[in-house]
Amino acid sequence: MPTHSRTFTGSEQAWLRSRTYLREHRLELDRAAAAQFPDLHQVAGSALLARREWLPDGPFPLHDISLRGLFDEPEIPDALPRSSVLPIREDGLSYETYSAAMREIAAPAVFEDRPTYRLLRAELKSGDPVLEFGLGRYFDSVDVGEAAAHEFATAYRDGVVEPGVRTAITNPCELRQRPANLAISTLTIRRDTRTGEREFLLHWRDPRKTGHAGGLYQVVPVGIFQPSGYATWNTHNDFSLLHNMTREFAEELGGIDEDHGSEAAPIDYESWDFARRIRLAIGTGSIEAYCLGLGVDPTSFATDLLTAVVIDGPVFDDLFGDIPADNDEGRVLELQPFTVERIRQLRAEHPIQAAGAAALELAITGLR
């Protein structure tokens, strides 16, 4: 929503209309965008794009992934052009960046340029899976990915391709061509310990609250892999897939405030009761965490690590109790049967984000 009340310029109004078109035609745009990259693999019948080395032969334990942080190496500026869809301000000048335009014209409820872990390399198919990271900023993905999505939507609608960010990126799965923030998209599955039946959660992303994929359905929880705050000690303390996922579980399903006080002191994951219970349940096998693969959204270039977490019913109920329907990014649907039939029905009836559709297909076929 706009940050304040004023009359927008004609250019800003046109920019807003294109953002609306992007949201309302997202699945059609995803299919058309994926078709632009015929040499890349589409994951599990979805529009999600991937390199072969990003797709393991089947789900494997998440803890098998080695993380490497190259945080002391100097950052190399990204040589990408200005976006072709930056609108004109009241003063007659163009916005400098796409994030600046979003902040002024259509900022979601939470819109901060927080530090992130920037994905540099991924190998998930070998027996030694590894993810390698440098440092980045959240607005990297806005200024590149959201701008590229907007450019594609405008070109698709109007039939005119203007040189910009998107035309400069010839392969969205080539991580050296662009900054790539990694989202961890987790499919949460509740397993009945008596019957063995499984259910899963789905999340509707409210376009008023989130800057990415508003109006689409997605697995839950999902969060950018990033330190919990700006303080420098968080960079190393939070550099863990499980720590990041634990914070997202707490925030999106547990109703726990996302302010963990890490600006004053690092999070103590050993003494935090919620994290301790998750860690103990993993140790007993009551929680199983799997990696399913890695992929890139063809429209926005959002990059997702696909994971699935299977939780025994008593542990699930103890951790989450009554899951709040509304959260900071949208609405959590009630538990759905984790069956092929229900997943196919949901995909046919609801617009599901490419990463979520891929995660559901990989999990339903790979987790037996």
DANOR-V431862 format. One record per residue. N is the residue number from 0. PHI is phi in radians with two decimals (none if undefined). OMEGA is omega in whole degrees, -180 to 180 (999 if undefined). D_CENTER is the distance of its C-alpha to the mean C-alpha in whole Angstrom. Layout:
# DANOR-V431862
N_PHI_OMEGA_D_CENTER, N_PHI_OMEGA_D_CENTER
This chain:
# DANOR-V431862
0_none_180_21, 1_-1.05_-178_23, 2_-1.36_176_24, 3_-2.72_-176_28, 4_-1.59_174_30, 5_-2.85_177_32, 6_-1.51_-179_33, 7_-1.39_175_30, 8_-1.19_177_32, 9_-1.03_179_32, 10_-1.15_179_29, 11_-1.18_178_27, 12_-1.14_177_28, 13_-1.12_177_27, 14_-1.05_179_24, 15_-1.12_179_23, 16_-1.11_178_24, 17_-1.18_175_22, 18_-1.07_178_19, 19_-1.15_178_20, 20_-1.06_178_21, 21_-1.02_-179_17, 22_-1.20_-174_16, 23_-1.32_-178_19, 24_-2.08_-169_19, 25_-1.07_-178_16, 26_-1.15_176_16, 27_-1.09_179_20, 28_-1.17_178_18, 29_-1.04_-179_15, 30_-1.12_-179_19, 31_-1.18_180_21, 32_-1.17_179_18, 33_-1.09_-179_18, 34_-1.16_178_21, 35_-1.28_-176_22, 36_-2.17_-174_21, 37_-1.14_-179_23, 38_-1.47_179_23, 39_-1.66_-179_20, 40_-1.39_172_19, 41_-1.69_-168_17, 42_-1.41_170_16, 43_0.88_177_18, 44_1.31_177_19, 45_-1.68_176_16, 46_-1.51_-178_15, 47_-1.13_-177_12, 48_-1.78_-179_14, 49_-2.73_167_15, 50_-1.50_-178_18, 51_-1.03_-177_20, 52_-1.28_177_20, 53_-1.60_-173_16, 54_-2.04_178_17, 55_-1.19_180_20, 56_-1.19_178_22, 57_-3.02_178_21, 58_-1.01_176_19, 59_-2.39_-176_20, 60_-0.99_-177_20, 61_-1.04_-176_17, 62_-1.23_176_20, 63_-1.27_-178_21, 64_-1.34_174_19, 65_-1.59_176_20, 66_-1.81_176_18, 67_-2.15_180_20, 68_-1.87_178_20, 69_-1.79_-170_22, 70_-1.45_-177_22, 71_-1.66_180_25, 72_-1.40_-179_25, 73_-1.13_178_26, 74_-1.33_178_23, 75_-1.74_-180_24, 76_-1.01_179_23, 77_-1.45_-177_21, 78_-1.52_179_24, 79_-2.01_-179_22, 80_-1.30_173_24, 81_-1.15_177_24, 82_-1.16_180_22, 83_-1.46_-175_24, 84_-2.03_179_23, 85_-1.24_-176_24, 86_-1.36_-180_26, 87_-1.70_-179_29, 88_-1.40_177_30, 89_-1.07_-178_33, 90_-1.43_178_35, 91_1.52_179_35, 92_-1.76_178_32, 93_-1.37_171_29, 94_-1.05_-178_26, 95_-1.32_-177_25, 96_-2.43_178_21, 97_-1.18_179_19, 98_-1.12_177_17, 99_-1.13_177_21, 100_-1.14_179_21, 101_-1.09_-179_18, 102_-1.06_-176_20, 103_-1.46_-170_23, 104_-1.82_-170_23, 105_-2.58_-178_20, 106_-1.23_172_18, 107_-1.23_-175_16, 108_-1.04_178_17, 109_-2.08_-175_15, 110_-2.62_-177_15, 111_-2.21_178_16, 112_-1.55_-175_16, 113_-1.46_177_15, 114_-1.14_180_15, 115_-2.39_169_12, 116_-1.69_-177_13, 117_-1.58_-179_13, 118_-1.24_-180_13, 119_-1.91_-178_16, 120_-2.74_179_17, 121_-2.49_173_16, 122_-2.45_-176_19, 123_-2.10_-176_18, 124_-1.61_-176_21, 125_-1.41_178_24, 126_-1.37_179_26, 127_-2.24_-176_24, 128_-1.13_-177_20, 129_-2.56_171_19, 130_-2.18_-176_16, 131_-2.07_-173_17, 132_-2.33_163_16, 133_-1.94_179_18, 134_-1.96_179_17, 135_-2.57_178_15, 136_-2.33_-179_14, 137_-1.07_-177_12, 138_-1.20_173_14, 139_-0.97_-177_14, 140_-1.28_177_11, 141_-1.31_-176_12, 142_-1.17_178_16, 143_-1.81_-173_15, 144_-1.18_180_12, 145_-1.17_176_13, 146_-1.11_179_16, 147_-1.10_178_16, 148_-1.12_179_15, 149_-1.09_179_18, 150_-1.06_-179_20, 151_-1.16_-180_19, 152_-1.06_180_20, 153_-1.14_180_23, 154_-1.15_-179_24, 155_-1.13_-179_24, 156_-1.23_-172_26, 157_-1.69_-180_28, 158_1.29_-180_29, 159_-2.26_-180_29, 160_-1.71_177_27, 161_-1.77_177_27, 162_-1.02_-179_26, 163_-2.98_-179_23, 164_-1.09_-173_20, 165_-1.16_-179_19, 166_-1.19_179_23, 167_-1.41_-179_23, 168_-1.79_-176_20, 169_-1.47_180_22, 170_-2.53_-177_19, 171_-1.15_177_15, 172_-1.60_174_15, 173_-1.63_-170_18, 174_-1.23_177_16, 175_-1.43_-178_19, 176_-1.53_-174_19, 177_-2.79_171_16, 178_-1.29_-177_14, 179_-2.20_168_11, 180_-1.36_-179_9, 181_-1.75_170_7, 182_-1.65_173_4, 183_-1.77_-179_6, 184_-1.73_-173_6, 185_-1.94_171_9, 186_-1.48_-178_12, 187_-1.69_-176_15, 188_-2.10_174_18, 189_-1.66_-178_22, 190_-1.92_177_25, 191_-1.29_-175_28, 192_-1.25_-180_30, 193_-1.55_-175_33, 194_-1.79_-176_33, 195_1.43_179_30, 196_-1.19_-177_28, 197_-2.16_177_24, 198_-2.33_-179_22, 199_-2.43_-178_18, 200_-1.88_176_16, 201_-2.29_-172_14, 202_-2.24_173_12, 203_-1.66_-176_13, 204_-1.58_-178_11, 205_-1.28_-178_14, 206_-1.11_177_14, 207_-1.37_-174_17, 208_-1.90_-174_14, 209_-2.21_-178_11, 210_-1.53_-177_11, 211_-2.31_173_8, 212_1.04_176_9, 213_-1.09_-179_12, 214_1.57_180_14, 215_-1.73_173_12, 216_-1.67_-176_12, 217_-2.65_172_9, 218_-1.16_-175_10, 219_-2.59_6_10, 220_-1.53_175_9, 221_-2.33_178_6, 222_-2.74_175_6, 223_-1.15_176_6, 224_-1.30_-173_9, 225_-2.76_172_12, 226_-1.08_-176_15, 227_-1.33_-180_16, 228_-2.90_-174_18, 229_-1.42_-177_20, 230_-1.03_-173_23, 231_-1.12_-179_23, 232_-1.14_-179_24, 233_-1.24_-176_20, 234_-0.97_-179_19, 235_-1.50_-176_21, 236_-1.14_-176_21, 237_-1.73_-176_18, 238_-1.39_-178_17, 239_-2.74_177_16, 240_-1.06_-178_14, 241_-1.15_178_16, 242_-1.07_180_16, 243_-1.10_180_12, 244_-1.14_178_12, 245_-1.08_178_15, 246_-1.09_-180_15, 247_-1.20_175_12, 248_-1.02_-179_14, 249_-1.10_-175_17, 250_-1.37_-171_15, 251_-1.48_-178_14, 252_-2.02_-178_16, 253_-1.65_179_19, 254_1.22_-179_19, 255_-1.59_-179_20, 256_-1.00_-179_20, 257_-1.34_176_17, 258_-1.45_-177_20, 259_-1.68_178_21, 260_1.25_-174_24, 261_-1.38_171_22, 262_-1.34_179_24, 263_-1.66_-180_27, 264_-2.82_179_27, 265_-1.05_176_24, 266_-1.15_176_23, 267_-1.64_-176_25, 268_-1.18_179_23, 269_-1.28_-176_26, 270_-1.72_178_28, 271_-1.15_-172_25, 272_-1.06_-179_26, 273_-1.07_179_23, 274_-1.17_180_22, 275_-1.10_-180_25, 276_-1.14_177_25, 277_-1.13_-179_22, 278_-1.10_180_23, 279_-1.15_-180_27, 280_-1.18_175_25, 281_-1.12_-180_24, 282_-1.12_-180_27, 283_-1.59_-178_29, 284_1.51_178_27, 285_-1.32_170_26, 286_-2.21_177_22, 287_-2.13_-178_21, 288_-1.98_-175_18, 289_-2.19_167_17, 290_-1.69_179_15, 291_-1.85_-179_15, 292_2.63_-176_13, 293_-2.50_-180_11, 294_-2.71_-177_10, 295_-2.15_176_10, 296_-1.15_-175_9, 297_-1.25_-178_13, 298_-1.62_-175_13, 299_-1.74_-177_11, 300_1.11_174_10, 301_-1.03_-174_6, 302_-1.96_-172_7, 303_-2.13_165_5, 304_-1.50_-177_8, 305_-1.58_-179_9, 306_-2.31_174_11, 307_-2.37_178_14, 308_-2.16_-180_16, 309_-1.77_-174_20, 310_-2.15_175_22, 311_-1.06_-174_25, 312_-0.85_-179_26, 313_-1.04_179_28, 314_-1.22_177_26, 315_-0.98_-177_23, 316_-1.15_179_25, 317_-1.21_-178_26, 318_-1.29_-169_23, 319_-1.99_180_22, 320_0.95_176_25, 321_-1.52_-178_25, 322_-1.20_178_21, 323_-1.09_-178_21, 324_-1.14_-179_20, 325_-1.80_175_19, 326_-2.38_-173_16, 327_-1.19_-177_15, 328_-2.13_180_12, 329_2.77_-174_14, 330_-2.34_178_16, 331_-1.62_179_16, 332_-1.34_176_18, 333_-1.16_-178_21, 334_-0.97_-179_21, 335_-1.97_177_21, 336_-1.05_179_23, 337_-1.51_-180_22, 338_-2.33_178_24, 339_-1.01_-176_24, 340_-1.07_-177_26, 341_-1.22_179_23, 342_-1.13_179_20, 343_-1.13_178_22, 344_-1.13_179_23, 345_-1.10_179_20, 346_-1.15_180_18, 347_-1.35_-173_22, 348_-1.74_-175_22, 349_-2.25_176_18, 350_-1.34_-177_16, 351_-1.80_179_13, 352_-0.96_-175_10, 353_-0.96_180_10, 354_-1.12_179_8, 355_-1.18_178_9, 356_-1.08_179_13, 357_-1.14_-180_13, 358_-1.08_180_12, 359_-1.09_-179_15, 360_-1.18_-180_17, 361_-1.15_-179_17, 362_-1.30_-176_17, 363_-1.21_179_20, 364_-1.61_-174_22, 365_-1.81_-179_21, 366_-1.72_-178_22, 367_-1.88_999_26
